[in-house]
Amino acid sequence: MCRIGGGYLQYLQPATEGDGNVILLKGSAQAATGGPWALAGGWAYTGDASNNQIHSDVSATTAISGPIFGGYVDGPNGTGNANNNQIELKNSVTTTIVSSFIYGGYVNSSGNANNNSISLVRVEGATQIIGGYVLAPGNLKEGNAKGNNVELQNSSVAGFVSGALSEAVGDLTGNVVKIENSLIADYVAGANLQMAGNGDTNDNQVLIKNTNIQGSPNGLGVTGGYNISIAGGSADGNVVDVIADSEYGEANLVINKFISGGLIGSVGTADRVGNTNNNQVTLTNTRGNGKLEINGYVAGGANFATGIGDASGNKVFINPPQTGENYLIDIKEYVLGD
């Protein structure tokens, strides 16, 4: 049995440098509960929190009541990176229950959150899962979130999943999200650049297989690169694949919102410049029975900004099965290449 109590003992090195730490839960861990914090591989107030690892390979129900950080840079007036952190939570028999969020690399300052990875198997309840997160509290900071990787299998998420998320000035590129046999309550994005920031959300990938996306009433859908920065930035070269195959059975598989390879939102000034070029969406249903149902639009690239920007070279591939009466890909709204 493993139990993590309250306080701050879960920080392996709460100093100016939080690098190269490892947390490991193994065997028949029954509970890992904490106070306001639960697990942080590395923490730094100013400086880097990189190259940390959290691994859980358990065979009994495990509960983690607080947030989980691979690397956490906490100095809003400082500079530091949260790069190359790993979080791997696996449960071979039952489930691991997480009642808060999971961030691979989190930067609450100027700095990068690059090349972090999150891998979850039989994990339920997390409110947010983000590979690399750069926050911009108070005034705008600078930092990239590139090359992050998030993978989920046989899991459920109470909120959203994003390979990278940022409110800072910087690029969110080359992030990957793969989800199989799971349930997501909100949206899924390869990268999500919020309106305070400025930069590109290019060359991100999302693979969703045998997974239902419920979508919150006013939330997003599924997108490779989502960009609502006011100052500008593109959403180019993103890829989204949605697959339903025989492993899922005959029930309808539902994406309850839109799907877009690259998406620029409608916020922004009239002179906002940004492109949604060369994105791709592929929908595939190979089952003998059961729909792949999209309760929104499908777009290779969508540009809703009021300023100058292109939407060209985008592709949508729709691959229904070749035989069978009930093989369907059912798109409730419209389909756009650009």
Buried (B, 14 or more C-beta within 10 A) or exposed (E): EBEBEBEEEBBBBBEEBBBBBEBEBEEEBEBBBBEEBBBBBBBBBBBBBBBBBBBBBBBBBBBBBBBBBBBBBBBBEBBBBBBBBBBBBBBEEEBBBBBBBBBBBBBBBBBBBBBBBBBBBBBBBBBBBBBBBBBBEEEBBBBBBBBBBBBBBBBBBBBBBBBBBBBBBBBBBBBBBBBBEBBBBBBBBBBBBBBBBBBBBBBBBBBBBBBBBBBEEEBBBBBBBBBBBBBBBBBBBBBBBBBBEEEBEEEBBBBBBBBBBBBBBEBBEEEBBBBBBBBBBBBBBBBEBBBBBBBBBBBBBBBBBEBEBBBBBBBBEBEBBEEBEEBBBEBEEEBBBB
